[in-house]
Amino acid sequence: MKNIIINSILTHFRDVKPKLEIDSNDSNFKEELGVDSLDMAEFVARIEQEYRIEIPDTDWSQIATVNLMAEYIHNANH
């Protein structure tokens, strides 16, 4: 299940930032990959829509990497 979530996250991320390469699922979106707040907002909106969850702005620090995002989604759906 987690691999399916991770693949979905990576697909959405590539849609938002097509030229950005994620070398590790533990790379920090903002600090290591340079994702700005507009890109992050679009990315989060796509995830919210696909998984029918709401991710408050205050939780964005909890979803700073692909692995953290996958865990957040998994927990939100259980």
DRENTORKOL-3810 file (N, C-alpha, C; in nm, 4 decimals):
REM DRENTORKOL-3810
@n.u->0.0817; n.v->-0.1199; n.w->0.0000; ca.u->0.0000; ca.v->0.0000; ca.w->0.0000; c.u->0.0861; c.v->0.1262; c.w->0.0000
@n.u->0.1902; n.v->0.1256; n.w->0.0848; ca.u->0.2744; ca.v->0.2445; ca.w->0.0935; c.u->0.3456; c.v->0.2731; c.w->-0.0389
@n.u->0.3873; n.v->0.1665; n.w->-0.1096; ca.u->0.4534; ca.v->0.1871; ca.w->-0.2393; c.u->0.3597; c.v->0.2511; c.w->-0.3399
@n.u->0.2316; n.v->0.2144; n.w->-0.3367; ca.u->0.1328; ca.v->0.2739; ca.w->-0.4264; c.u->0.1192; c.v->0.4235; c.w->-0.3953
@n.u->0.1148; n.v->0.4560; n.w->-0.2668; ca.u->0.1043; ca.v->0.5964; ca.w->-0.2248; c.u->0.2281; c.v->0.6733; c.w->-0.2694
@n.u->0.3451; n.v->0.6155; n.w->-0.2484; ca.u->0.4706; ca.v->0.6822; ca.w->-0.2864; c.u->0.4742; c.v->0.7065; c.w->-0.4374
@n.u->0.4351; n.v->0.6084; n.w->-0.5162; ca.u->0.4334; ca.v->0.6266; ca.w->-0.6621; c.u->0.3376; c.v->0.7381; c.w->-0.7029
@n.u->0.2236; n.v->0.7445; n.w->-0.6380; ca.u->0.1268; ca.v->0.8507; ca.w->-0.6653; c.u->0.1838; c.v->0.9881; c.w->-0.6297
@n.u->0.2478; n.v->0.9966; n.w->-0.5141; ca.u->0.3100; ca.v->1.1221; ca.w->-0.4705; c.u->0.4138; c.v->1.1667; c.w->-0.5736
@n.u->0.4988; n.v->1.0751; n.w->-0.6167; ca.u->0.6034; ca.v->1.1092; ca.w->-0.7140; c.u->0.5436; c.v->1.1536; c.w->-0.8470
@n.u->0.4348; n.v->1.0905; n.w->-0.8880; ca.u->0.3675; ca.v->1.1313; ca.w->-1.0118; c.u->0.3149; c.v->1.2735; c.w->-0.9996
@n.u->0.2477; n.v->1.3034; n.w->-0.8893; ca.u->0.1956; ca.v->1.4392; ca.w->-0.8687; c.u->0.3098; c.v->1.5400; c.w->-0.8607
@n.u->0.4175; n.v->1.5016; n.w->-0.7957; ca.u->0.5307; ca.v->1.5921; ca.w->-0.7818; c.u->0.5921; c.v->1.6220; c.w->-0.9178
@n.u->0.6043; n.v->1.5192; n.w->-1.0022; ca.u->0.6589; ca.v->1.5397; ca.w->-1.1372; c.u->0.5674; c.v->1.6278; c.w->-1.2211
@n.u->0.4368; n.v->1.6177; n.w->-1.1982; ca.u->0.3425; ca.v->1.7040; ca.w->-1.2705; c.u->0.3622; c.v->1.8511; c.w->-1.2322
@n.u->0.3925; n.v->1.8753; n.w->-1.1058; ca.u->0.4103; ca.v->2.0122; ca.w->-1.0559; c.u->0.5495; c.v->2.0655; c.w->-1.0910
@n.u->0.6514; n.v->1.9835; n.w->-1.0738; ca.u->0.7919; ca.v->2.0231; ca.w->-1.0979; c.u->0.8585; c.v->1.9218; c.w->-1.1903
@n.u->0.8270; n.v->1.9239; n.w->-1.3204; ca.u->0.8750; ca.v->1.8197; ca.w->-1.4118; c.u->1.0270; c.v->1.8077; c.w->-1.4232
@n.u->1.0997; n.v->1.9152; n.w->-1.4038; ca.u->1.2455; ca.v->1.9112; ca.w->-1.4216; c.u->1.3199; c.v->1.8711; c.w->-1.2949
@n.u->1.2498; n.v->1.8629; n.w->-1.1823; ca.u->1.3140; ca.v->1.8331; ca.w->-1.0550; c.u->1.3311; c.v->1.6827; c.w->-1.0365
@n.u->1.4495; n.v->1.6421; n.w->-0.9999; ca.u->1.4781; ca.v->1.5014; ca.w->-0.9730; c.u->1.4802; c.v->1.4779; c.w->-0.8223
@n.u->1.4066; n.v->1.3789; n.w->-0.7792; ca.u->1.4077; ca.v->1.3405; ca.w->-0.6381; c.u->1.4958; c.v->1.2171; c.w->-0.6270
@n.u->1.6126; n.v->1.2339; n.w->-0.5652; ca.u->1.7074; ca.v->1.1235; ca.w->-0.5524; c.u->1.6736; c.v->1.0322; c.w->-0.4354
@n.u->1.6073; n.v->1.0880; n.w->-0.3358; ca.u->1.5737; ca.v->1.0118; ca.w->-0.2158; c.u->1.4339; c.v->1.0502; c.w->-0.1697
@n.u->1.3593; n.v->0.9524; n.w->-0.1239; ca.u->1.2261; ca.v->0.9796; ca.w->-0.0700; c.u->1.2325; c.v->1.0499; c.w->0.0649
@n.u->1.3536; n.v->1.0715; n.w->0.1146; ca.u->1.3725; ca.v->1.1450; ca.w->0.2397; c.u->1.4258; c.v->1.2865; c.w->0.2164
@n.u->1.4378; n.v->1.3275; n.w->0.0910; ca.u->1.4821; ca.v->1.4638; ca.w->0.0599; c.u->1.3731; c.v->1.5624; c.w->0.0992
@n.u->1.4127; n.v->1.6680; n.w->0.1681; ca.u->1.3178; ca.v->1.7701; ca.w->0.2115; c.u->1.2768; c.v->1.8550; c.w->0.0924
@n.u->1.1445; n.v->1.8656; n.w->0.0696; ca.u->1.0935; ca.v->1.9386; ca.w->-0.0457; c.u->1.1486; c.v->2.0810; c.w->-0.0523
@n.u->1.1407; n.v->2.1517; n.w->0.0568; ca.u->1.1768; ca.v->2.2931; ca.w->0.0581; c.u->1.3273; c.v->2.3131; c.w->0.0705
@n.u->1.3881; n.v->2.2510; n.w->0.1705; ca.u->1.5288; ca.v->2.2771; ca.w->0.2012; c.u->1.6259; c.v->2.2124; c.w->0.1028
@n.u->1.5996; n.v->2.0889; n.w->0.0627; ca.u->1.6933; ca.v->2.0186; ca.w->-0.0243; c.u->1.6564; c.v->2.0271; c.w->-0.1727
@n.u->1.5253; n.v->2.0350; n.w->-0.2004; ca.u->1.4809; ca.v->2.0351; ca.w->-0.3403; c.u->1.4411; c.v->2.1731; c.w->-0.3898
@n.u->1.4320; n.v->2.2714; n.w->-0.2997; ca.u->1.4025; ca.v->2.4080; ca.w->-0.3396; c.u->1.2601; c.v->2.4321; c.w->-0.3869
@n.u->1.1671; n.v->2.3527; n.w->-0.3381; ca.u->1.0266; ca.v->2.3703; ca.w->-0.3769; c.u->0.9722; c.v->2.4946; c.w->-0.3066
@n.u->0.9123; n.v->2.5856; n.w->-0.3846; ca.u->0.8584; ca.v->2.7074; ca.w->-0.3237; c.u->0.7149; c.v->2.6843; c.w->-0.2750
@n.u->0.6607; n.v->2.7823; n.w->-0.2063; ca.u->0.5297; ca.v->2.7656; ca.w->-0.1437; c.u->0.4169; c.v->2.7499; c.w->-0.2457
@n.u->0.4275; n.v->2.8145; n.w->-0.3617; ca.u->0.3246; ca.v->2.7979; ca.w->-0.4654; c.u->0.3234; c.v->2.6568; c.w->-0.5214
@n.u->0.4406; n.v->2.6034; n.w->-0.5498; ca.u->0.4494; ca.v->2.4652; ca.w->-0.5982; c.u->0.3990; c.v->2.3676; c.w->-0.4919
@n.u->0.4338; n.v->2.3935; n.w->-0.3675; ca.u->0.3898; ca.v->2.3064; ca.w->-0.2585; c.u->0.2378; c.v->2.3104; c.w->-0.2450
@n.u->0.1801; n.v->2.4286; n.w->-0.2597; ca.u->0.0340; ca.v->2.4423; ca.w->-0.2494; c.u->-0.0343; c.v->2.3628; c.w->-0.3607
@n.u->0.0182; n.v->2.3704; n.w->-0.4817; ca.u->-0.0399; ca.v->2.2946; ca.w->-0.5933; c.u->-0.0249; c.v->2.1446; c.w->-0.5701
@n.u->0.0916; n.v->2.1047; n.w->-0.5240; ca.u->0.1192; ca.v->1.9648; ca.w->-0.4954; c.u->0.0240; c.v->1.9112; c.w->-0.3880
@n.u->0.0095; n.v->1.9855; n.w->-0.2794; ca.u->-0.0796; ca.v->1.9442; ca.w->-0.1704; c.u->-0.2239; c.v->1.9373; c.w->-0.2195
@n.u->-0.2656; n.v->2.0325; n.w->-0.3000; ca.u->-0.4026; ca.v->2.0321; ca.w->-0.3533; c.u->-0.4283; c.v->1.9062; c.w->-0.4358
@n.u->-0.3312; n.v->1.8643; n.w->-0.5141; ca.u->-0.3457; ca.v->1.7421; ca.w->-0.5945; c.u->-0.3588; c.v->1.6195; c.w->-0.5043
@n.u->-0.2778; n.v->1.6144; n.w->-0.4006; ca.u->-0.2833; ca.v->1.5020; ca.w->-0.3064; c.u->-0.4173; c.v->1.5005; c.w->-0.2338
@n.u->-0.4611; n.v->1.6175; n.w->-0.1891; ca.u->-0.5904; ca.v->1.6261; ca.w->-0.1195; c.u->-0.7037; c.v->1.5771; c.w->-0.2085
@n.u->-0.6992; n.v->1.6149; n.w->-0.3333; ca.u->-0.8049; ca.v->1.5763; ca.w->-0.4260; c.u->-0.8035; c.v->1.4251; c.w->-0.4509
@n.u->-0.6863; n.v->1.3690; n.w->-0.4746; ca.u->-0.6795; ca.v->1.2256; ca.w->-0.5038; c.u->-0.7219; c.v->1.1408; c.w->-0.3843
@n.u->-0.6748; n.v->1.1781; n.w->-0.2658; ca.u->-0.6997; ca.v->1.0952; ca.w->-0.1480; c.u->-0.8188; c.v->1.1415; c.w->-0.0640
@n.u->-0.8832; n.v->1.2468; n.w->-0.1112; ca.u->-1.0017; ca.v->1.3006; ca.w->-0.0425; c.u->-0.9734; c.v->1.3260; c.w->0.1058
@n.u->-0.8630; n.v->1.3955; n.w->0.1281; ca.u->-0.8246; ca.v->1.4355; ca.w->0.2629; c.u->-0.7997; c.v->1.5855; c.w->0.2629
@n.u->-0.7946; n.v->1.6426; n.w->0.3808; ca.u->-0.7587; ca.v->1.7831; ca.w->0.3941; c.u->-0.6302; c.v->1.7911; c.w->0.4738
@n.u->-0.5334; n.v->1.8634; n.w->0.4189; ca.u->-0.4051; ca.v->1.8820; ca.w->0.4861; c.u->-0.3937; c.v->2.0293; c.w->0.5232
@n.u->-0.4180; n.v->2.0627; n.w->0.6498; ca.u->-0.4089; ca.v->2.2031; ca.w->0.6904; c.u->-0.2660; c.v->2.2568; c.w->0.6735
@n.u->-0.2560; n.v->2.3860; n.w->0.6481; ca.u->-0.1239; ca.v->2.4496; ca.w->0.6340; c.u->-0.0346; c.v->2.4201; c.w->0.7540
@n.u->-0.0944; n.v->2.4099; n.w->0.8697; ca.u->-0.0165; ca.v->2.3852; ca.w->0.9919; c.u->0.0479; c.v->2.2465; c.w->0.9925
@n.u->0.0007; n.v->2.1559; n.w->0.9072; ca.u->0.0577; ca.v->2.0211; ca.w->0.8997; c.u->0.1658; c.v->2.0074; c.w->0.7923
@n.u->0.1887; n.v->2.1116; n.w->0.7150; ca.u->0.2847; ca.v->2.1011; ca.w->0.6053; c.u->0.4241; c.v->2.0627; c.w->0.6521
@n.u->0.4615; n.v->2.1002; n.w->0.7723; ca.u->0.5939; ca.v->2.0613; ca.w->0.8231; c.u->0.6013; c.v->1.9106; c.w->0.8459
@n.u->0.4864; n.v->1.8462; n.w->0.8617; ca.u->0.4819; ca.v->1.7017; ca.w->0.8828; c.u->0.4914; c.v->1.6235; c.w->0.7516
@n.u->0.4808; n.v->1.6932; n.w->0.6398; ca.u->0.4835; ca.v->1.6279; ca.w->0.5083; c.u->0.5986; c.v->1.6827; c.w->0.4237
@n.u->0.7131; n.v->1.7006; n.w->0.4847; ca.u->0.8264; ca.v->1.7669; ca.w->0.4202; c.u->0.9048; c.v->1.6774; c.w->0.3250
@n.u->0.8756; n.v->1.5468; n.w->0.3232; ca.u->0.9434; ca.v->1.4537; ca.w->0.2335; c.u->0.8391; c.v->1.3584; c.w->0.1743
@n.u->0.8796; n.v->1.2845; n.w->0.0727; ca.u->0.7886; ca.v->1.1861; ca.w->0.0125; c.u->0.7464; c.v->1.0829; c.w->0.1170
@n.u->0.8427; n.v->1.0321; n.w->0.1945; ca.u->0.8096; ca.v->0.9313; ca.w->0.2954; c.u->0.7158; c.v->0.9863; c.w->0.4029
@n.u->0.7404; n.v->1.1090; n.w->0.4475; ca.u->0.6513; ca.v->1.1692; ca.w->0.5479; c.u->0.5118; c.v->1.1925; c.w->0.4913
@n.u->0.5045; n.v->1.2336; n.w->0.3644; ca.u->0.3746; ca.v->1.2539; ca.w->0.2997; c.u->0.2994; c.v->1.1212; c.w->0.2904
@n.u->0.3687; n.v->1.0152; n.w->0.2517; ca.u->0.3056; ca.v->0.8832; ca.w->0.2400; c.u->0.2514; c.v->0.8370; c.w->0.3749
@n.u->0.3282; n.v->0.8581; n.w->0.4785; ca.u->0.2844; ca.v->0.8204; ca.w->0.6141; c.u->0.1624; c.v->0.9025; c.w->0.6559
@n.u->0.1641; n.v->1.0299; n.w->0.6249; ca.u->0.0515; ca.v->1.1192; ca.w->0.6586; c.u->-0.0765; c.v->1.0722; c.w->0.5877
@n.u->-0.0655; n.v->1.0405; n.w->0.4592; ca.u->-0.1797; ca.v->0.9932; ca.w->0.3821; c.u->-0.2308; c.v->0.8616; c.w->0.4396
@n.u->-0.1390; n.v->0.7709; n.w->0.4666; ca.u->-0.1756; ca.v->0.6403; ca.w->0.5218; c.u->-0.2526; c.v->0.6582; c.w->0.6533
@n.u->-0.2015; n.v->0.7426; n.w->0.7401; ca.u->-0.2667; ca.v->0.7661; ca.w->0.8699; c.u->-0.4012; c.v->0.8365; c.w->0.8556
@n.u->-0.4120; n.v->0.9244; n.w->0.7575; ca.u->-0.5376; ca.v->0.9982; ca.w->0.7366; c.u->-0.6488; c.v->0.9069; c.w->0.6865
@n.u->-0.6093; n.v->0.8003; n.w->0.6185; ca.u->-0.7083; ca.v->0.7075; ca.w->0.5626; c.u->-0.7382; c.v->0.5899; c.w->0.6555
@n.u->-0.6861; n.v->0.5913; n.w->0.7759; ca.u->-0.7126; ca.v->0.4821; ca.w->0.8709; c.u->-0.7664; c.v->0.5326; c.w->1.0008
END
